[in-house]
Amino acid sequence: MSEPLIADRLAPVGVAVIGLGVIGRRMLEQAALQPELRIVGAWDRDPSARERCTREFPTVPIADGPRALLAMPGVDVAYVGTPPGSHREYALMAADRKLRLFCEKPLTARLDEARLLVDELAALGTPNAVNFVFAGAPAANWLGQRLREGAIGEPTAADIRLFFARWPRDWQASAGWLRERAEGGFVREVLSHFVYLLLRLFGECRLVGASVAWPDDAALCERAASVLLRCGNLPVTVSAASGGAGPDEVMFTLRGTAGALRLADWYRASDSEGSAWRDLSLTQGDPRQQAYQAQLRELLHFARGEPHGLPDAAAALRVQTIIEAILAA
């Protein structure tokens, strides 16, 4: 099947945004800083979300519906930033319009539906990419480079620590689905990014064992998870929890025979040769914004049919398979 049309290399890439919650609005904010991207239009099934978008982003046209949005002139990429349960519906709409697809993870709310979507997108020949933050982040690139250079010798162990005083976090509080077992939880929302990072760094990752603590209310997401993963012979321990006093913590540590590397708060890099940690400045300015802008540059390459670092739906399915196995434990 012939490849869908892509944007002219000299013209801005046109993006249609489906979903105007926290993540969708972040896309609008960050895309405005990228001159090679143009938001053609947006839509959300919630009228209040559409009204808020009009107030906050008055220059962004609001379409009458998702199909009308994807049919707007100048759309090259459909960005799906809705809760996972509706991803497949909108992904197939984009495929029907022969648009490129950029989707939030997880692919869908159910693993069987995710497998189906991967097969459908492949059969339709739809170029697709999934938004894992460590695909383009300078901190992840640094980590991979140092690992390839042998900076820590032979890797011996990795450790992931996640803690959230409240889940969803305050800035996500309006996304009620994140606290529900069906689609949300921090294992899906946060740990999945680090499983992707492990796959990127080592090429493989498998679940050895997991223990998950659930609340009494069967509708709510997990309270804590203790997980053992293995990447080849490398053991990876995960400790994740929510609820209680103390600052939030998101930390990835990779140890080896000659040193160690660490990412704290997602993007703050440090290394050690066996003594104190040494903080490193990888970019100028806010590392979160730099990571998002790096991701958008990868999106531009993807939209133009150029080599890029974004994972596709098949790669996202590998991550989701591990994540759902953890939750099933």
VENHU-V593347 format. One record per residue. N is the residue number from 0. SS is DSSP state (h for helix, s for strand, l for the rest). PSI is psi in whole degrees, 0 to 359 (999 if undefined). OMEGA is omega in whole degrees, 0 to 359 (NA if undefined). Layout:
BEGIN
[[N SS PSI OMEGA] [N SS PSI OMEGA]]
END
This chain:
BEGIN
[[0 l 140 180] [1 l 151 182] [2 l 140 178] [3 l 152 179] [4 l 146 178] [5 l 170 183] [6 l 149 171] [7 l 137 185] [8 l 337 183] [9 l 350 183] [10 l 153 175] [11 l 147 177] [12 s 127 181] [13 s 128 183] [14 s 133 171] [15 s 127 185] [16 s 115 175] [17 s 115 183] [18 l 115 185] [19 l 33 171] [20 l 205 183] [21 h 314 185] [22 h 319 179] [23 h 319 179] [24 h 327 176] [25 h 321 176] [26 h 316 179] [27 h 317 180] [28 h 311 185] [29 h 325 179] [30 h 330 179] [31 l 340 179] [32 l 357 183] [33 l 101 187] [34 l 340 181] [35 l 359 175] [36 s 144 176] [37 s 124 175] [38 s 110 182] [39 s 322 181] [40 s 175 182] [41 s 165 178] [42 s 150 173] [43 l 145 182] [44 l 344 180] [45 l 117 181] [46 h 324 181] [47 h 327 177] [48 h 322 177] [49 h 318 179] [50 h 319 179] [51 h 320 178] [52 h 319 180] [53 h 322 178] [54 h 315 187] [55 h 330 182] [56 l 71 188] [57 l 343 180] [58 l 354 181] [59 l 118 178] [60 l 138 176] [61 s 122 183] [62 l 165 179] [63 l 341 181] [64 l 173 184] [65 h 320 179] [66 h 320 177] [67 h 322 179] [68 h 311 184] [69 h 342 178] [70 l 357 181] [71 l 141 179] [72 l 139 175] [73 l 2 179] [74 l 124 176] [75 l 324 185] [76 s 134 171] [77 s 119 177] [78 s 121 182] [79 s 108 182] [80 l 37 180] [81 l 172 171] [82 l 153 189] [83 h 331 184] [84 h 339 181] [85 h 4 184] [86 h 314 185] [87 h 318 180] [88 h 311 184] [89 h 328 177] [90 h 318 180] [91 h 330 173] [92 h 316 179] [93 h 318 179] [94 h 322 179] [95 h 328 178] [96 l 2 182] [97 l 41 177] [98 l 157 170] [99 s 147 186] [100 s 127 172] [101 s 114 191] [102 s 146 172] [103 s 157 174] [104 l 161 351] [105 l 166 183] [106 l 314 180] [107 l 179 179] [108 l 338 183] [109 l 144 184] [110 h 321 180] [111 h 323 178] [112 h 327 177] [113 h 316 177] [114 h 317 180] [115 h 316 181] [116 h 319 178] [117 h 315 180] [118 h 320 181] [119 h 316 180] [120 h 323 178] [121 h 317 181] [122 h 326 181] [123 h 349 181] [124 l 31 183] [125 l 114 174] [126 l 132 185] [127 s 154 178] [128 s 153 183] [129 s 143 191] [130 s 85 169] [131 l 128 191] [132 h 335 182] [133 h 9 177] [134 h 320 183] [135 l 356 186] [136 l 132 177] [137 h 325 180] [138 h 320 179] [139 h 322 177] [140 h 318 177] [141 h 315 181] [142 h 314 179] [143 h 319 180] [144 h 314 181] [145 h 323 178] [146 h 316 179] [147 h 329 180] [148 l 352 182] [149 l 27 186] [150 l 333 181] [151 l 12 183] [152 l 217 178] [153 l 121 178] [154 s 136 182] [155 s 331 181] [156 s 155 173] [157 s 154 184] [158 s 133 178] [159 s 126 180] [160 s 125 180] [161 s 129 173] [162 s 136 178] [163 s 120 180] [164 l 322 175] [165 l 139 174] [166 l 128 357] [167 l 159 177] [168 l 160 187] [169 h 320 183] [170 h 350 178] [171 h 4 191] [172 l 331 181] [173 l 345 180] [174 l 81 185] [175 h 332 182] [176 h 339 180] [177 h 339 178] [178 h 0 184] [179 s 148 184] [180 l 329 187] [181 l 319 185] [182 l 340 192] [183 l 207 182] [184 l 153 183] [185 h 341 175] [186 h 314 177] [187 h 317 190] [188 h 324 187] [189 h 308 183] [190 h 329 180] [191 h 325 179] [192 h 323 182] [193 h 329 172] [194 h 318 174] [195 h 316 180] [196 h 318 178] [197 h 317 178] [198 h 322 179] [199 h 319 184] [200 h 322 191] [201 h 351 176] [202 l 345 179] [203 l 155 178] [204 l 130 179] [205 s 153 180] [206 s 128 175] [207 s 315 179] [208 s 159 181] [209 s 149 173] [210 s 126 184] [211 s 133 177] [212 s 128 182] [213 s 150 175] [214 l 168 179] [215 l 326 179] [216 l 112 185] [217 l 348 180] [218 l 347 187] [219 s 159 184] [220 l 177 185] [221 s 154 175] [222 s 328 182] [223 s 157 177] [224 s 136 173] [225 s 124 192] [226 s 144 170] [227 s 120 176] [228 s 166 176] [229 s 129 176] [230 s 98 191] [231 l 240 177] [232 l 3 184] [233 s 117 176] [234 s 139 180] [235 s 117 178] [236 s 142 181] [237 s 129 172] [238 s 117 184] [239 s 137 181] [240 s 161 173] [241 s 153 178] [242 l 123 178] [243 l 175 182] [244 l 155 176] [245 l 159 180] [246 l 152 174] [247 l 151 181] [248 s 128 174] [249 s 108 189] [250 s 136 176] [251 s 125 180] [252 s 132 177] [253 s 121 184] [254 s 148 179] [255 s 184 183] [256 l 342 183] [257 l 1 181] [258 l 187 182] [259 s 152 178] [260 s 148 183] [261 s 141 167] [262 s 123 177] [263 s 147 184] [264 l 43 178] [265 l 307 195] [266 l 0 179] [267 s 117 186] [268 s 146 173] [269 s 160 177] [270 s 168 181] [271 s 142 173] [272 l 15 178] [273 l 349 179] [274 l 227 184] [275 l 155 176] [276 l 141 178] [277 s 118 180] [278 s 141 183] [279 s 143 175] [280 l 108 184] [281 l 331 181] [282 l 164 174] [283 l 143 178] [284 l 194 182] [285 l 118 183] [286 h 331 178] [287 h 315 179] [288 h 321 178] [289 h 321 179] [290 h 319 181] [291 h 320 179] [292 h 323 176] [293 h 322 178] [294 h 320 179] [295 h 327 176] [296 h 323 174] [297 h 323 178] [298 h 320 177] [299 h 315 178] [300 h 315 178] [301 h 314 183] [302 h 330 183] [303 l 7 179] [304 l 21 180] [305 l 163 175] [306 l 139 183] [307 l 169 183] [308 l 9 182] [309 l 137 176] [310 l 151 178] [311 l 183 184] [312 h 324 179] [313 h 320 176] [314 h 320 178] [315 h 327 178] [316 h 323 176] [317 h 317 178] [318 h 312 184] [319 h 325 178] [320 h 317 178] [321 h 316 182] [322 h 315 181] [323 h 331 174] [324 h 322 175] [325 h 311 182] [326 h 329 178] [327 h 338 180] [328 l 999 NA]]
END
